[in-house]
Amino acid sequence: MNGQGVANIAWSLARLRYRDRPFIDDLTQASIAKCTRRDAAIGAQELANTAWAFAALHVFHEPLLEVISTTATSRISEFRPQHLANTVWAFAVLEYPDEPLLAVIAAEASNKAEEFTPQGIENTAWAFASMALYNHRPLIEALSAAASAKISEFTPGELANTAWAVATILVNDMPFCTSIS
């Protein structure tokens, strides 16, 4: 099975909330194998979907997270905003603040902040705030500006979570507060 197939199975298990531990263990090993192949057997979307799936299933597997982190870090320029948001959300949910990965995600997301959807803005800002990563202010400032520009597209929940995250890291972001009001 190729990398996309393995990632699709992981994603499907998460969507179904199917937690068969022996099957998940086999899937973990297959995911690690695909991530470590030198022929780019797994792409940005597959990395993000795999991370998201394991987080959605609340399956913490440090070797898999390390491999995803290493692979994603070396290929971060391939990540679209949704991939960045899903990956950082997964690492936050699993409480695995891998600083090298988070630093490259912050830099890449800062450059692409205006391309994020409201949900992507919310998930990214929430992830950094929930992990108390206060050293990524430029990212939160970029996400705050992007959120202000798209404020009418946010659901109430997305707006509330984004406001909490921005307030947690920036404390007093008046342009965003004005946009909310």
C-alpha positions as a Markdown table, in Angstrom:
| # | Residue | x | y | z |
|---|---|---|---|---|
| 1 | Met | 0.0 | 0.0 | 0.0 |
| 2 | Asn | 1.3 | 3.5 | -0.8 |
| 3 | Gly | 1.6 | 6.4 | 1.7 |
| 4 | Gln | -1.8 | 7.8 | 0.6 |
| 5 | Gly | -3.5 | 4.5 | 1.3 |
| 6 | Val | -2.0 | 4.2 | 4.8 |
| 7 | Ala | -3.0 | 7.8 | 5.6 |
| 8 | Asn | -6.5 | 7.3 | 4.2 |
| 9 | Ile | -7.0 | 4.2 | 6.5 |
| 10 | Ala | -5.8 | 6.2 | 9.5 |
| 11 | Trp | -8.1 | 9.0 | 8.6 |
| 12 | Ser | -11.0 | 6.6 | 8.1 |
| 13 | Leu | -10.4 | 4.9 | 11.5 |
| 14 | Ala | -10.5 | 8.3 | 13.2 |
| 15 | Arg | -13.7 | 9.4 | 11.5 |
| 16 | Leu | -15.3 | 6.1 | 12.5 |
| 17 | Arg | -13.8 | 6.3 | 16.0 |
| 18 | Tyr | -12.6 | 2.8 | 15.5 |
| 19 | Arg | -10.0 | 1.9 | 18.1 |
| 20 | Asp | -8.9 | -1.7 | 17.4 |
| 21 | Arg | -5.5 | -1.6 | 19.2 |
| 22 | Pro | -3.8 | -4.4 | 17.2 |
| 23 | Phe | -4.9 | -2.8 | 13.9 |
| 24 | Ile | -3.8 | 0.6 | 15.1 |
| 25 | Asp | -0.4 | -0.8 | 16.1 |
| 26 | Asp | 0.0 | -2.3 | 12.6 |
| 27 | Leu | -1.1 | 1.0 | 11.0 |
| 28 | Thr | 1.5 | 2.9 | 13.2 |
| 29 | Gln | 4.3 | 0.7 | 11.9 |
| 30 | Ala | 3.1 | 1.1 | 8.3 |
| 31 | Ser | 2.9 | 4.9 | 8.8 |
| 32 | Ile | 6.5 | 4.9 | 10.2 |
| 33 | Ala | 7.7 | 2.9 | 7.3 |
| 34 | Lys | 6.1 | 5.2 | 4.7 |
| 35 | Cys | 7.5 | 8.3 | 6.5 |
| 36 | Thr | 11.1 | 7.0 | 6.6 |
| 37 | Arg | 11.3 | 5.9 | 2.9 |
| 38 | Arg | 13.7 | 8.1 | 1.0 |
| 39 | Asp | 11.6 | 8.1 | -2.2 |
| 40 | Ala | 9.0 | 10.5 | -0.7 |
| 41 | Ala | 6.4 | 7.8 | -0.2 |
| 42 | Ile | 4.3 | 10.1 | 1.8 |
| 43 | Gly | 3.4 | 13.7 | 1.1 |
| 44 | Ala | 2.4 | 16.7 | 3.1 |
| 45 | Gln | -1.3 | 15.9 | 3.1 |
| 46 | Glu | -0.6 | 12.3 | 4.2 |
| 47 | Leu | 1.6 | 13.5 | 7.0 |
| 48 | Ala | -1.0 | 15.9 | 8.2 |
| 49 | Asn | -3.8 | 13.4 | 7.9 |
| 50 | Thr | -1.9 | 10.8 | 9.8 |
| 51 | Ala | -1.0 | 13.2 | 12.6 |
| 52 | Trp | -4.7 | 14.3 | 12.7 |
| 53 | Ala | -6.0 | 10.8 | 12.7 |
| 54 | Phe | -3.9 | 9.6 | 15.7 |
| 55 | Ala | -4.8 | 12.8 | 17.6 |
| 56 | Ala | -8.5 | 12.3 | 16.9 |
| 57 | Leu | -8.2 | 8.7 | 18.1 |
| 58 | His | -6.2 | 9.9 | 21.2 |
| 59 | Val | -3.4 | 7.5 | 20.3 |
| 60 | Phe | 0.0 | 8.8 | 21.5 |
| 61 | His | 2.9 | 7.0 | 19.8 |
| 62 | Glu | 6.1 | 8.9 | 20.3 |
| 63 | Pro | 8.2 | 7.2 | 17.6 |
| 64 | Leu | 5.4 | 8.0 | 15.1 |
| 65 | Leu | 5.3 | 11.6 | 16.2 |
| 66 | Glu | 9.0 | 11.9 | 15.9 |
| 67 | Val | 9.0 | 10.5 | 12.4 |
| 68 | Ile | 6.2 | 12.7 | 11.3 |
| 69 | Ser | 8.0 | 15.7 | 12.9 |
| 70 | Thr | 11.3 | 15.0 | 11.2 |
| 71 | Thr | 9.7 | 14.3 | 7.8 |
| 72 | Ala | 7.4 | 17.4 | 8.0 |
| 73 | Thr | 10.2 | 19.6 | 9.2 |
| 74 | Ser | 12.3 | 18.8 | 6.1 |
| 75 | Arg | 9.4 | 19.3 | 3.7 |
| 76 | Ile | 7.4 | 22.1 | 5.4 |
| 77 | Ser | 7.4 | 24.2 | 2.2 |
| 78 | Glu | 5.1 | 21.6 | 0.6 |
| 79 | Phe | 2.5 | 22.1 | 3.4 |
| 80 | Arg | -0.7 | 24.1 | 2.5 |
| 81 | Pro | -2.4 | 26.0 | 5.3 |
| 82 | Gln | -4.8 | 23.2 | 6.1 |
| 83 | His | -1.8 | 20.8 | 6.4 |
| 84 | Leu | -0.1 | 23.2 | 8.8 |
| 85 | Ala | -3.2 | 23.7 | 10.9 |
| 86 | Asn | -4.0 | 20.0 | 11.1 |
| 87 | Thr | -0.5 | 19.0 | 12.0 |
| 88 | Val | 0.0 | 21.6 | 14.7 |
| 89 | Trp | -3.5 | 20.9 | 16.1 |
| 90 | Ala | -2.6 | 17.1 | 16.3 |
| 91 | Phe | 0.6 | 17.8 | 18.2 |
| 92 | Ala | -1.2 | 20.1 | 20.6 |
| 93 | Val | -4.0 | 17.6 | 21.2 |
| 94 | Leu | -1.4 | 14.9 | 21.9 |
| 95 | Glu | 0.5 | 17.3 | 24.1 |
| 96 | Tyr | 3.7 | 16.8 | 22.1 |
| 97 | Pro | 5.3 | 20.3 | 21.8 |
| 98 | Asp | 8.1 | 19.4 | 19.3 |
| 99 | Glu | 9.9 | 22.7 | 19.1 |
| 100 | Pro | 11.8 | 22.2 | 15.8 |
| 101 | Leu | 8.6 | 21.3 | 14.1 |
| 102 | Leu | 6.6 | 24.0 | 15.7 |
| 103 | Ala | 9.2 | 26.6 | 14.8 |
| 104 | Val | 9.0 | 25.7 | 11.1 |
| 105 | Ile | 5.2 | 25.5 | 11.2 |
| 106 | Ala | 5.1 | 29.0 | 12.8 |
| 107 | Ala | 7.4 | 30.4 | 10.1 |
| 108 | Glu | 5.5 | 28.8 | 7.2 |
| 109 | Ala | 2.1 | 29.6 | 8.7 |
| 110 | Ser | 3.1 | 33.3 | 9.2 |
| 111 | Asn | 3.9 | 33.5 | 5.5 |
| 112 | Lys | 0.6 | 31.9 | 4.5 |
| 113 | Ala | -1.7 | 33.3 | 7.2 |
| 114 | Glu | -3.9 | 35.2 | 4.7 |
| 115 | Glu | -4.6 | 31.9 | 2.9 |
| 116 | Phe | -5.9 | 30.1 | 6.0 |
| 117 | Thr | -9.6 | 29.4 | 6.4 |
| 118 | Pro | -11.3 | 30.6 | 9.7 |
| 119 | Gln | -11.1 | 27.0 | 11.0 |
| 120 | Gly | -7.4 | 26.8 | 10.1 |
| 121 | Ile | -6.7 | 30.1 | 11.9 |
| 122 | Glu | -8.7 | 28.9 | 14.9 |
| 123 | Asn | -6.9 | 25.5 | 15.1 |
| 124 | Thr | -3.4 | 27.0 | 14.6 |
| 125 | Ala | -3.9 | 29.8 | 17.1 |
| 126 | Trp | -5.5 | 27.4 | 19.6 |
| 127 | Ala | -2.7 | 24.9 | 19.2 |
| 128 | Phe | 0.1 | 27.4 | 20.0 |
| 129 | Ala | -1.9 | 29.0 | 22.8 |
| 130 | Ser | -2.9 | 25.7 | 24.4 |
| 131 | Met | 0.8 | 24.6 | 24.4 |
| 132 | Ala | 1.7 | 27.9 | 26.0 |
| 133 | Leu | 4.1 | 28.7 | 23.1 |
| 134 | Tyr | 4.5 | 32.4 | 23.8 |
| 135 | Asn | 7.6 | 32.7 | 21.7 |
| 136 | His | 5.7 | 32.6 | 18.4 |
| 137 | Arg | 4.1 | 36.1 | 18.6 |
| 138 | Pro | 4.7 | 36.9 | 14.9 |
| 139 | Leu | 2.6 | 33.9 | 14.0 |
| 140 | Ile | -0.3 | 34.9 | 16.3 |
| 141 | Glu | 0.0 | 38.5 | 15.0 |
| 142 | Ala | -0.2 | 37.2 | 11.4 |
| 143 | Leu | -3.2 | 35.0 | 12.2 |
| 144 | Ser | -4.9 | 37.8 | 14.1 |
| 145 | Ala | -4.6 | 40.1 | 11.1 |
| 146 | Ala | -5.9 | 37.3 | 8.8 |
| 147 | Ala | -8.8 | 36.7 | 11.2 |
| 148 | Ser | -9.6 | 40.4 | 11.3 |
| 149 | Ala | -9.8 | 40.4 | 7.5 |
| 150 | Lys | -12.1 | 37.4 | 7.4 |
| 151 | Ile | -14.1 | 38.1 | 10.6 |
| 152 | Ser | -17.5 | 37.8 | 9.0 |
| 153 | Glu | -16.7 | 34.2 | 7.8 |
| 154 | Phe | -16.1 | 32.9 | 11.4 |
| 155 | Thr | -18.6 | 30.8 | 13.2 |
| 156 | Pro | -19.2 | 31.9 | 16.8 |
| 157 | Gly | -17.2 | 28.9 | 18.1 |
| 158 | Glu | -14.2 | 29.7 | 15.8 |
| 159 | Leu | -14.3 | 33.3 | 16.8 |
| 160 | Ala | -14.4 | 32.5 | 20.5 |
| 161 | Asn | -11.5 | 30.0 | 20.3 |
| 162 | Thr | -9.5 | 32.4 | 18.1 |
| 163 | Ala | -10.1 | 35.3 | 20.5 |
| 164 | Trp | -9.0 | 33.1 | 23.5 |
| 165 | Ala | -5.8 | 32.1 | 21.7 |
| 166 | Val | -5.0 | 35.6 | 20.6 |
| 167 | Ala | -5.7 | 37.0 | 24.0 |
| 168 | Thr | -3.6 | 34.2 | 25.6 |
| 169 | Ile | -0.5 | 35.0 | 23.6 |
| 170 | Leu | -0.9 | 38.7 | 22.6 |
| 171 | Val | -2.9 | 39.8 | 25.7 |
| 172 | Asn | -4.0 | 43.1 | 24.2 |
| 173 | Asp | -4.6 | 42.9 | 20.4 |
| 174 | Met | -6.8 | 46.0 | 19.9 |
| 175 | Pro | -7.2 | 45.6 | 16.1 |
| 176 | Phe | -8.5 | 42.1 | 16.5 |
| 177 | Cys | -10.7 | 43.1 | 19.5 |
| 178 | Thr | -12.1 | 46.0 | 17.3 |
| 179 | Ser | -12.9 | 43.5 | 14.5 |
| 180 | Ile | -14.7 | 41.2 | 16.9 |
| 181 | Ser | -16.8 | 44.1 | 18.3 |
